[in-house]
Amino acid sequence: MPTVPELRRKLTLAAAVLLALDLAAGIFLLSPLGRSRRAHQEDYDHLRVSLKTKMSESLPLRGMDKKLVQAETDLAGFYRDRFPAHASAIPEQLGKLAGSNGVRLTEVRYTSEAAGQAGLQRVSMDATLAGDYRQVAKFINALERDRMFFVIDEVTLNQQQGGFVRLQLKLQTYLKG
């Protein structure tokens, strides 16, 4: 077992070595070999700008769980309100819009196929309509604004005499499955 003077000598030696290491590290940091204060400040500024950028990029993601629930609710409402459940509702709505806008639907062909979305069926329509140019324009506008979801794919002018026009109209809607 070492004596007290031997322990004191070893502890003093260890303290002196640690003090010398501390002094050497301080000299290194203050010397040109160590990084300057300006370099540290530039690193700090760069990291601060990077943090602000990351925070602004993540801002739209805040509250995502609530946004997803709201989107699901909105989508369910869109399906419920804008897509008919029965195929008979489509020609009925087209007839109402044509009648209210003074346009005559002379021929409508319907084809249906499964849509990419589960529970939906795409109904494509080729319609021939005739009427005054202004009435036809109002009918197309009414189709676009109607509560039932219609997508107009193509409008082709078949005949024109004065203000009277005959159009070929290709459009789509969807049925709930």
C-alpha positions as CSV (number, residue, x, y, z in Angstrom):
1,M,0.0,0.0,0.0
2,P,1.4,3.4,-1.1
3,T,2.0,6.0,1.6
4,V,0.4,9.4,1.7
5,P,3.5,11.3,0.4
6,E,3.7,8.9,-2.6
7,L,0.0,9.4,-3.4
8,R,0.4,13.2,-3.1
9,R,3.4,13.1,-5.5
10,K,1.4,11.0,-8.0
11,L,-1.6,13.2,-7.8
12,T,0.5,16.3,-8.2
13,L,2.2,14.8,-11.2
14,A,-1.2,13.9,-12.8
15,A,-2.5,17.4,-12.1
16,A,0.6,18.9,-13.7
17,V,0.2,16.7,-16.8
18,L,-3.5,17.6,-17.1
19,L,-2.7,21.3,-16.7
20,A,0.0,21.0,-19.4
21,L,-2.6,19.3,-21.7
22,D,-5.1,22.0,-21.0
23,L,-2.6,24.8,-21.7
24,A,-1.5,23.1,-24.9
25,A,-5.2,22.8,-26.1
26,G,-5.8,26.5,-25.3
27,I,-2.7,27.5,-27.2
28,F,-3.7,25.4,-30.2
29,L,-7.2,26.9,-30.3
30,L,-5.8,30.5,-30.1
31,S,-3.0,29.8,-32.6
32,P,-3.4,30.0,-36.5
33,L,-3.5,26.2,-36.5
34,G,-6.8,26.2,-34.6
35,R,-10.0,27.5,-36.1
36,S,-10.6,31.2,-35.9
37,R,-13.6,32.9,-34.3
38,R,-14.8,33.9,-37.7
39,A,-14.7,30.3,-39.0
40,H,-16.8,29.3,-36.0
41,Q,-19.2,32.2,-36.6
42,E,-19.5,31.2,-40.3
43,D,-20.3,27.6,-39.3
44,Y,-22.9,28.9,-36.8
45,D,-24.5,31.1,-39.4
46,H,-24.6,28.3,-42.0
47,L,-26.2,25.9,-39.5
48,R,-28.8,28.6,-38.4
49,V,-29.8,29.2,-42.1
50,S,-30.0,25.5,-42.6
51,L,-32.3,25.1,-39.6
52,K,-34.6,27.9,-40.8
53,T,-34.8,26.3,-44.2
54,K,-35.7,22.9,-42.7
55,M,-38.3,24.5,-40.5
56,S,-39.9,26.3,-43.4
57,E,-39.9,23.1,-45.5
58,S,-41.6,21.2,-42.7
59,L,-44.3,23.8,-42.1
60,P,-46.8,22.4,-44.5
61,L,-46.5,19.0,-42.8
62,R,-47.6,20.3,-39.4
63,G,-51.0,19.0,-38.5
64,M,-50.9,16.4,-41.3
65,D,-53.0,13.9,-39.3
66,K,-55.9,16.4,-39.1
67,K,-55.5,17.3,-42.8
68,L,-55.7,13.7,-43.8
69,V,-58.9,13.2,-41.7
70,Q,-60.4,16.3,-43.3
71,A,-59.4,15.1,-46.8
72,E,-61.1,11.8,-46.2
73,T,-64.2,13.5,-45.0
74,D,-64.2,15.9,-48.0
75,L,-63.7,13.0,-50.4
76,A,-66.6,11.1,-48.9
77,G,-68.8,14.2,-49.3
78,F,-67.6,14.7,-52.9
79,Y,-68.5,11.1,-53.7
80,R,-71.9,11.3,-51.9
81,D,-72.9,14.7,-53.5
82,R,-71.4,14.6,-57.0
83,F,-71.7,11.0,-58.2
84,P,-75.1,9.5,-58.8
85,A,-75.9,6.1,-57.4
86,H,-78.3,5.1,-60.2
87,A,-77.6,5.2,-63.9
88,S,-81.0,6.7,-64.6
89,A,-80.0,9.9,-62.9
90,I,-77.5,10.7,-65.7
91,P,-79.9,11.0,-68.6
92,E,-82.4,12.7,-66.3
93,Q,-79.9,15.4,-65.3
94,L,-78.8,15.9,-69.0
95,G,-82.4,16.3,-70.0
96,K,-83.0,18.8,-67.3
97,L,-80.0,20.9,-68.2
98,A,-80.8,20.7,-71.9
99,G,-84.4,21.7,-71.3
100,S,-83.5,24.6,-69.0
101,N,-81.1,26.0,-71.5
102,G,-83.2,25.6,-74.6
103,V,-80.9,23.0,-76.2
104,R,-82.2,19.8,-78.0
105,L,-80.4,16.6,-77.4
106,T,-81.0,14.5,-80.5
107,E,-78.9,11.5,-79.7
108,V,-76.9,10.3,-76.7
109,R,-74.9,7.0,-76.6
110,Y,-73.7,5.7,-73.2
111,T,-70.9,3.3,-72.5
112,S,-69.7,2.3,-69.1
113,E,-66.5,0.7,-67.8
114,A,-64.8,0.2,-64.4
115,A,-62.9,3.2,-63.3
116,G,-59.5,3.0,-61.7
117,Q,-60.9,4.0,-58.3
118,A,-62.6,1.3,-56.3
119,G,-66.3,1.6,-56.1
120,L,-66.7,3.9,-59.2
121,Q,-67.8,3.2,-62.7
122,R,-67.0,5.5,-65.5
123,V,-69.9,6.4,-67.9
124,S,-68.8,7.9,-71.2
125,M,-71.3,9.7,-73.3
126,D,-71.4,10.8,-77.0
127,A,-74.2,13.4,-77.4
128,T,-75.4,15.3,-80.4
129,L,-77.1,18.5,-79.5
130,A,-78.6,21.4,-81.5
131,G,-79.6,24.9,-80.6
132,D,-78.9,28.5,-80.8
133,Y,-75.2,29.3,-80.3
134,R,-75.9,31.2,-77.1
135,Q,-78.1,28.4,-75.7
136,V,-75.5,25.8,-76.5
137,A,-72.8,27.9,-74.7
138,K,-75.0,28.2,-71.7
139,F,-75.7,24.4,-71.7
140,I,-72.0,23.7,-71.8
141,N,-71.4,26.2,-69.0
142,A,-74.3,24.6,-67.0
143,L,-72.7,21.1,-67.5
144,E,-69.4,22.4,-66.1
145,R,-71.1,24.0,-63.1
146,D,-73.7,21.3,-62.4
147,R,-73.8,19.5,-59.0
148,M,-73.4,16.2,-60.8
149,F,-69.8,15.7,-61.9
150,F,-69.4,16.0,-65.7
151,V,-66.0,16.0,-67.5
152,I,-66.2,17.4,-71.0
153,D,-63.6,15.7,-73.2
154,E,-64.4,17.0,-76.7
155,V,-66.6,19.4,-78.5
156,T,-67.0,19.1,-82.3
157,L,-68.9,21.5,-84.5
158,N,-71.0,19.4,-86.9
159,Q,-73.1,22.1,-88.6
160,Q,-73.7,25.8,-88.4
161,Q,-76.4,28.0,-90.1
162,G,-76.7,31.5,-88.9
163,G,-76.9,31.4,-85.2
164,F,-78.0,27.7,-85.1
165,V,-75.4,25.1,-84.4
166,R,-75.2,21.3,-84.1
167,L,-72.5,19.9,-81.9
168,Q,-71.0,16.5,-81.1
169,L,-70.1,16.4,-77.4
170,K,-68.0,13.8,-75.6
171,L,-68.2,13.8,-71.9
172,Q,-67.9,11.5,-68.8
173,T,-69.3,11.1,-65.4
174,Y,-69.0,8.4,-62.7
175,L,-71.4,6.2,-60.9
176,K,-71.0,5.0,-57.3
177,G,-70.6,1.2,-57.3
